Structures are given as C-alpha cells and as structure tokens.
Amino acid sequence: MDLKLNGRVAIVTGGGRGIGQAICVALAKEDVSVVCFTQHEDTLKDTMQKLDDGSGDGTHFGCCLDISDSKAVEEAVKQVVGLYKRIDIVINNAGISHQPSLIFKLEETEWDRVIDVNLKGIFNVLKYSTKWVMKSDQGRILNVSSALGQLGAAGTVAYCASKSGIVGLTKSVAKELASRGVCCNAIAPGLVETDINKNMAGSMRASLESHVLFKRVGTVGEVASLALFLVSAQSSYITGQVINIDGGLT
C-alpha cells in the first residue's frame, strides 16, 4: 500500500517513548521528516538515535518542551517552520495520568496538571500549527484519546475526563478544517504496553484485561500502524472519527 508520505513533515508530541516513539519510528521508515516533541532530555535523545540510526543527517528534529506551556509551543512551532518551511501532519500523543484517587481525595493540582497536558496541550499545539497544516495538500491531524475516555474508570477521573474531552475537540476541529481538505481524527487505544498502563493499579488492570476480547495487551507497534494509515493518503475520506484500537475492550 502506497501511503504517499515521503517528503512530509510531521510533529509528534510525546514522542520520547511508548506509542509516540513507535509512531515516530514508523513515520521515519516512510521517509517522513519527524519532529519529536517530548518533555525529557533522556527520552528525546533515545528517540532521535532511533530515528537517525546514528547518522545525524538532520532529516529529523527534536525539541524538549512542556506542551502545556503556550509560549514554549509557539516558539517550538516557529523553529519547525524555520527548518522545514511546512507542517503536513500533527499527531497529538502526549499524555499523563495521576496516582489512583477517588474524586473526593483528588488534589486540585493533580486535576489541573492532567488537564493542562492532555487537553490544553493539544489546544496549544493545534493553535500554532494548524495554519501550516491547512497549507498542505495532504493535511492530517491525529489526536490520541483512550478507551477509558469512553468507558470511564474509578480512581482516574482527571485522565478519563481529559481523554473524553479530546473526542469533542477532534470532532470540532474536523468540522472547522474540512473545507481546507484537512482530515482530523482520533484513535482510542485500550490496554497497550506503555508506562501509563504499567503503572496502573493491579486490580484495575486485571479488571480491564478480563474484558478484552483478545485476552491480551496490545503493542505500541499495532497502534503506530493505525496512526500511520490515518495520516496517509489512503485515509482521505475519513475525518471526525474516533477509532478504537483496544482488542474489543469497548
């Protein structure tokens, strides 16, 4: 299948590990210039080494920032445009959770931090990048939600609320940008081997695993394959959708 991605420029947030890193590597294999946004220097270095394969030829670019910081995002996007003169694809993958806590025990600061990164962070990235994506002849936006944004889960109200909010944001942006030919979709992974799920409370994870029809945890590679399709030329008639990739959990 010809995805027709060669020569494109893609921003991937949360690209330092897990699903984000897998997406970065998959895009690079399709000759996409990958821009990795992540918050930590060590994970950024790890991803850039995987992308450049030690060549350091400058095809890809990494930036260490907190996407909840509007000014930092604005400056980072300016850097990207300065380097590549274009942005074709934006994949909003960055996300955090909080320690399991019932709502009456959840600290306001924890709620604010999760919403700031998971939801406001997407707003920040799209605010400064969409005018460039609209100029592309194959503009694509992909937001990473979660199966828990639809199911809910006790003890993770901030995380679930933020991931549910991504659904409304995605559908609204799809309607705003459709006239410019931009496809905007979301994917909703279920139990996938990521740091967030590894740190999930044992009882919660066991409960979720028991409802997965395939009776196994998903891989980051499986999620990256779906992401690749949804930002490719093959997805030109798909927009405003939320596609679950959860082994039948939902």
C-alpha positions in Angstrom: 0.0 0.0 0.0 1.4 3.3 -1.0 0.9 5.7 1.9 2.4 8.6 -0.1 4.1 10.1 3.0 7.6 10.7 1.6 8.7 14.2 1.9 6.1 15.1 4.5 6.9 16.9 7.8 5.2 15.5 11.0 5.1 16.8 14.5 4.6 14.0 17.1 4.1 15.1 20.7 5.1 12.7 23.5 7.4 11.1 21.0 10.0 10.1 23.6 8.7 6.7 24.5 5.8 4.3 24.1 3.2 4.9 21.4 4.7 8.2 20.5 8.2 6.8 19.9 6.7 3.9 17.9 4.8 6.4 15.7 8.0 8.5 15.2 9.9 5.4 14.0 7.1 4.2 11.7 6.9 7.7 10.1 10.6 7.8 9.6 10.5 4.5 7.7 8.1 6.1 5.3 10.6 8.9 4.6 8.8 11.5 6.7 10.8 14.2 8.4 9.8 13.6 12.0 9.7 16.4 14.6 9.7 14.8 18.1 8.2 16.9 21.0 8.9 15.5 24.4 9.4 16.8 27.9 12.5 14.9 28.9 16.1 15.1 27.5 16.8 11.4 28.0 13.8 10.2 26.1 14.3 12.7 23.4 17.9 11.5 22.9 16.7 7.9 22.7 14.1 8.6 20.1 16.5 10.8 18.0 19.0 8.0 18.0 16.4 5.6 16.7 15.3 8.0 14.0 18.7 9.0 12.7 20.2 5.5 13.2 23.4 7.3 14.3 23.7 9.2 11.0 22.8 12.6 12.4 21.9 13.8 8.9 19.5 16.4 10.1 16.4 14.9 8.5 14.6 14.7 11.9 14.3 17.3 14.6 13.8 17.0 18.4 12.5 19.6 20.8 12.3 19.3 24.6 9.3 21.2 26.0 6.2 21.1 28.1 3.2 21.4 25.7 1.0 22.9 28.4 3.2 26.0 28.1 1.7 28.0 25.3 4.7 30.2 24.7 7.1 27.2 24.6 4.8 25.6 22.0 4.6 28.8 19.9 8.4 29.0 19.8 8.9 25.4 19.0 6.5 25.5 16.1 8.4 28.6 14.8 11.6 26.6 14.9 9.9 23.8 12.9 8.7 26.1 10.3 12.0 27.8 10.1 13.7 24.5 9.5 11.2 22.8 7.1 9.0 25.7 5.8 6.0 23.4 6.2 4.0 21.2 8.5 1.8 18.4 7.0 1.0 16.2 9.9 0.3 16.8 13.6 0.0 13.8 15.9 -1.0 14.8 19.5 0.1 11.8 21.6 1.5 13.3 24.8 -0.4 12.4 27.9 0.0 11.8 31.6 -2.1 10.3 34.3 -2.2 10.6 38.1 -2.0 8.3 41.0 -5.3 6.4 41.5 -7.5 8.5 43.7 -11.2 8.8 44.2 -12.6 12.2 43.3 -13.1 13.4 46.8 -9.5 12.8 47.5 -8.0 14.0 44.3 -5.9 17.2 44.7 -6.9 20.1 42.5 -3.2 20.5 41.5 -3.3 16.9 40.1 -6.5 17.6 38.2 -5.1 20.8 36.7 -1.8 19.2 35.6 -3.5 16.3 33.8 -6.0 18.6 32.0 -3.2 21.1 31.2 -1.1 18.4 29.5 -3.7 16.1 28.0 -6.2 18.6 26.7 -4.8 22.2 26.9 -1.6 20.8 25.4 -3.4 19.7 22.3 -5.1 23.1 22.0 -1.7 24.8 22.2 -0.1 22.6 19.5 -3.0 23.0 17.2 -3.4 26.7 17.8 0.1 27.3 16.4 0.4 24.5 13.8 -3.0 24.4 12.0 -2.4 27.4 9.8 0.5 25.4 8.3 -1.3 22.1 8.1 -4.1 23.9 6.1 -1.5 24.8 3.5 -0.5 21.2 2.9 -2.1 19.2 0.1 -2.4 16.3 2.5 -3.0 17.9 5.9 -3.6 15.4 8.7 -4.3 15.8 12.4 -4.5 12.8 14.7 -5.2 13.0 18.4 -4.6 10.1 20.8 -7.6 9.6 23.2 -8.2 6.4 25.2 -10.7 3.7 25.6 -11.1 5.0 29.1 -12.3 8.3 27.7 -15.4 6.3 26.7 -15.6 3.8 29.5 -14.5 5.8 32.5 -12.6 4.2 35.4 -12.8 4.6 39.1 -9.8 6.4 40.5 -8.7 8.2 37.3 -11.3 10.9 36.8 -8.9 13.5 35.5 -7.3 11.2 33.0 -10.7 9.9 31.7 -12.2 13.4 31.6 -9.2 14.7 29.6 -9.3 11.8 27.1 -13.1 12.2 26.7 -12.5 15.9 26.0 -10.2 15.0 23.2 -13.2 13.4 21.4 -15.2 16.7 21.4 -12.1 18.7 20.3 -11.4 16.3 17.5 -14.9 16.4 16.1 -15.0 20.2 16.3 -11.6 20.7 14.6 -12.7 18.2 11.9 -15.7 20.5 11.1 -13.6 23.6 11.2 -10.9 22.4 8.8 -12.8 20.1 6.4 -13.2 22.9 3.9 -9.4 23.1 3.7 -9.1 19.4 3.0 -7.6 18.5 6.4 -8.5 15.2 8.0 -8.8 15.3 11.8 -9.4 12.1 13.6 -8.7 10.4 17.0 -7.6 7.0 18.0 -8.5 5.4 21.3 -6.1 2.8 22.5 -7.1 0.3 25.2 -4.6 -1.7 27.2 -1.3 -1.2 25.5 2.2 -1.8 26.9 3.0 1.8 27.9 4.4 3.4 31.0 0.9 4.7 32.0 -0.6 1.2 31.8 2.4 -0.5 33.5 1.8 1.8 36.5 -1.9 1.2 36.6 -3.3 -0.3 39.8 -3.2 -4.1 39.6 -6.9 -4.5 40.3 -7.9 -2.0 37.6 -5.6 -3.6 35.1 -6.9 -7.1 35.9 -10.5 -5.9 35.5 -9.8 -4.3 32.1 -7.8 -7.3 30.9 -10.7 -9.6 31.7 -12.9 -7.6 29.3 -10.5 -7.6 26.4 -11.9 -10.0 23.8 -8.5 -11.0 22.5 -7.3 -11.7 26.1 -4.0 -9.9 25.6 -2.4 -6.5 25.9 -1.9 -4.5 22.7 1.5 -3.4 21.4 2.7 0.1 20.5 3.5 -1.2 17.0 -0.1 -2.1 16.4 -1.2 1.4 17.4 1.5 3.0 15.3 0.3 1.1 12.2 -3.2 2.5 12.7 -1.8 6.0 13.2 0.3 5.7 10.0 -2.8 4.8 8.0 -4.8 7.7 9.4 -2.2 10.3 8.4 -1.6 8.8 5.0 -3.1 9.5 1.5 -5.2 6.3 2.0 -7.4 8.0 4.7 -8.6 10.9 2.6 -12.3 10.3 3.2 -12.1 9.8 6.9 -12.5 12.7 9.3 -14.1 13.5 12.6 -13.9 9.9 13.7 -12.7 8.2 16.9 -11.3 4.7 16.1 -10.9 2.3 18.9 -7.9 0.0 19.0 -8.5 -2.0 22.1 -8.9 -5.6 21.3 -12.6 -5.3 21.8 -12.5 -3.8 25.2 -15.2 -1.2 24.5 
